[in-house]
Amino acid sequence: MAAASDLAGPLLGWYAASARDLPWRQPETSPWAVLVSEVMLQQTPVQRVRPVWAAWLARWPTPTALAADAPGDAVRMWGKLGYPRRALRLHGCAVELRDRFRGEVPDDVDALLSLPGVGAYTARAVSAFAFGRRVPVVDTNVRRVVARAVAGQGSAGPPSTSRDLAAVEALLPADAAVAARLSIALMELGALVCVAGTPCCAACPLADRCAWLAAGAPPYAGPRPRPQRFAGTDRQVRGLLLDVLRGADGPVGKPALDLAWREGVQRERALDGLIVDGLVDPLPDGRYALPGG
């Protein structure tokens, strides 16, 4: 099995020459901006995040700035990034940072985990990428690289938090800054080269030490995640209803929401779900608005 010394050198060299020039990776990027990017990038492609991230930071360059505005403003600014509850959680996170951390993002994983909407991956990513801490950061791309290069498997299989974190931590160099850079290099390799479908092994800096290639690149025969559909789901209907509210200058009446989706039972279920999740406020006069709007 590959060790840290086997992977770090070639992988860091490849990253220095081939990594994408993403704005949240610039040295001057604030921890808050890194946190915003990590929340936005959850299940959302980079090209969709770029303009929204830039607009968000232009309007709210600090947690205190966001906390001063209404939650509905965050939902409106979120646009079509998907999973709009993330916008509400970022707003709640900003309020917590203002009230509990004097408007600063903490560098400690446990402190980050105490914030609304910050899970294990996001806390570790912010600690590593914003503060250069030596903590394992594991996403789907990292799991796939480690499964192939280290374990000799074509796919990572079902996730296991403790096993996955231990496997990545074993690869991290002792130096914290180098370890943080290796974490993001692993992620980048999985996003650009060691992809899920047909990996670009000829361009991989780890090809000559990849356990999967050494084994003849055997096909993965284990369990696979079930693909998720979007068209016709409650999630699609929720998005259409939020589009109506985001596009309005103020509260909207029920007839305007009814036009967003023809099937009444599903539309009402989606609207009820948005209200329960705090993404829509029902007003006393029968109209609906974004929270705090």
Secondary structure, DSSP 8 states (H G I E B T S, - for coil): ---HHHHHHHHHHHHHHH----GGGSTT--HHHHHHHHHHTTTS-HHHHHHHHHHHHHH-SSHHHHHTS-HHHHHHHHTTSS-THHHHHHHHHHHHHHHHSTT-----HHHHHTSTT--HHHHHHHHHHHH--------HHHHHHHHHHTT--SS--S--HHHHHHHHHTTS-SSHHHHHHHHHHHHHHHHHTS-SSS--GGG-TTGGG-HHHHTT-----S--------TTSHHHHHHHHHHHHHHSSS-B-HHHHHTT-S-HHHHHHHHHHHHHTTS-EE-TTS-EESTT-
